Amino acid sequence: MSFLWCSFAALLAPILPTMLVLAFVLAGFASLFLAFLYEKKRKMNYFQINRFIYYYAFIYLFATLTSMTRQASFLGGILTVCFILFSIVLSNAIETKKQFNVLLFFFICVGVLVAFYGFYQFMFPHKFSGVWHDVNMFDDIQFRVYSTLENPNVLGEYFLLVLPFTAAFCINSKSWFNRIFFAGCAGIMLLCLVLTYSRGCYIGIMAAIAVFLVLWDRRFIFLGIIGLLMLPFVLPETIINRFLSIGNMADSSTSYRVYIWLGTIAMLKDYWFCGIGPGAAAFNQVYPLYAYNSISAPHSHNLFLQIMCDTGIVGLVVFLILMIQYYRMTCGALSRETKKENKLLLIASISAVTGFMVQSMSDYTFYNYRVMLLFWVCIGFGMILTKMSRLKEE
């Protein structure tokens, strides 16, 4: 039953509360343990990235136990450790190609459902609350959708992980009906991502598309350049204004982030080696002493800065090595793969992580634990795809 429990965790993460998702994750851990206990011949799948995942999880556990606010950091630290290790559990729970394809299919379908709820919010904004932009600078933006994920940027980050796999399914489809279906799914999620008005996610999805197309066929480089030149003529004015505001310190959102980065860097000059511990409580205990213009914040608004705040330089170095190993593993498998379908799914796994990492430079993308879990799910997908030929058909 480990595949079933792991599927529930991966599919329902954007919909259910975090603690319920954790329950499914723990059920996946327990069921896989029982499977290895009773199936003596079964062995753990080994991937090049495994040991770095273990190192990174151990570092977060150690940082949690030595945090400046140990009690407040405990739950968040344990969630992080469990969700990191879930990538290894998922890569062992999936035993057949059919299971993998079914899980990816429903992974896409859930993304469409989340997008439809975002459309509902956009059509009836008076029923929902929340302002995540400078209303004086962007008076033409009436509402930024956030669907089930509580924040527009977080919703955009979720779509960064799902959209590349949807594109791969569309291209891999054998019938025109299936191609139209998956193209429609991609269009629905892309439109919802646009309605988040998240500038970081706009850049992230452009990076993901660029990586996808170049890895698929290098001839797309020329078409991509033409496409970029055409964008100002086809995009709505509201989207163009959001792009043009990137780096504009007159925008309160931009200046807010820059001041937080400066304050965080000043803090890390004193805590670079061991960090301060995971969680908003630890961050808010130390950061205000270094804050620029007395700006308060729950996190550093940058994934790499935040990992260093949580765990110190060792955690950041291990995470960067982990990501390098992921790219080496998936790109190496891509160069060896002969089946078109598997190659496209590998390209999707690479481009999804790339788009997410680009967004991570302007936001703490692991702040929402459910999206953090989905990132590690995509890492698990990439791991499985590197050894896709070894999976049984049924």
Disulfide bonds with the S-S distance in Angstrom:
none
